[in-house]
Amino acid sequence: MIKLAQRVQAVKPSPTLSLNAKAKALAAKGVDVVSFAAGEPDFDTPAFVKESAKRALDAGFTKYTASAGIPELRAAICDKLQKDNALGYTPEQVLVSCGAKHSLYNIFQALLSPGDEVVIFAPYWVSYPDMVRLADGVPVIVETRPEEGYVPDPTRLKNALTSRTRAVVLNSPSNPTGASLDKKALQSIAEAVAGHDCLLITDDIYEKLLYTAAPFCNIANAQPSLFARTVVVNGLSKAYAMTGWRVGYAAGPKELIAAMQLIQDQSTSNVTSFVQKAAVTALQGPTDELQTMVKAFKERRALLVNGLNKLPGVTCPMPDGAFYVFPDVRGLLGKRHQGIEVSGSLKLSEILLDDYQLAAVPGLPFGAEGFLRLSFAASRETIEKGLQRLQAFVSALT
């Protein structure tokens, strides 16, 4: 028998990927599955981006590139960060990786030694704690509350910081809650970490999918004095419907980016060459299709939230951004469905898929038992059908 590394035993499979795979497998068998599990836009990649990749292929741009990314892409990322976020970086402070997820993985591998701590706010994206564990770090979970808009309490954050704290992870708009942190909330976080030298890792992947009147703001905007301690993580997956293209980036302190590049040099090396050319085109191109997508998501968000709030035992706030809602379904737990107790969000999710052909991600793996994550990156018809199936499930509870 093969003896596997201890780090593998500490990591759990991604529930979102697992559920999505199961739903797709059922659909492939002809089952009429309604999926609210998707973590990607249902829009196609803009045609001008695809054409750019085709041109690069036709031109023979298919060889290895610099591991950190082609110079024009790193420059385009610097231009984007300056124009959109008023953050000044040089290309040497940018690393292009295989998606924002890869960027985060590189950060933790380069930053953490055994026992080092990373503060993560719950509800959290399921991969944060496991990526920390894979780097032999310790995830320190700080709860945020729906009644407080999922805004981190500065006192709880301050109490979680220790001499081993190497980083605090921020994700706004959030996966899974859709909540965003405004300037005031970010300034309170900045005050809480003022006496510590930890990094601020800001995962801005949903930056462009924001439905509030207030503009996007990250921690370095809210408190410029933290710029030197901030690592910005972003990518093209969500804003440009380029999830399968796998291109993301990190921008931050030069010494950290250099260390991350060392990790990447010995693992994946460069992002696919012709994809990098398309990424330059996306960053420099028009945003018409992005605006169309945001408008559609905003309308679908209202449809789904209004429908959920009509269900007995379910409450759902209106998310600020991303394409997820995070309804509180604790009013359904403890009831019975066909004689079986709905003992938690995992069981609820299982019943919905098996008996109602509805894929909904349980809240437990996000650090929020009693909740579900539902994606509205789906057509209006799909959302309406999903709400009908949820209604049928709720009506069957005793």
Protein Blocks (a to p, Z undefined) as FASTA:
>chain_A
ZZddfklmmpccdfklmmmmmmmmmmmnopacddfkbccdfbdcdfklmmmmmmmmmnop
abccdfkbpfklmmmmmmmmmmmnopacdfklpccdebjklmmmmmmmmmpcghiacddd
ddddfklmmmmmmnopacddddddfkloopacfklmmmmpcfklmbdcddddddfkopac
dfklmmmmmmmmmmpcbdcdddfklmmmccbfbdcddfklmmmmlmmmpccdddfklmno
pmknopadddddfklmmmmmmmmmmmnmpadfklmmmmmmmmmmcfklmmmmmmmmmmmm
mmmmmmmmmpghiacdddfbdjbdcddfklmgoiaeehiacfbfklmmmmmmmmnopacd
dfklnopghiacddfbbcfklmmmmmmmmmmmmmmpZZ
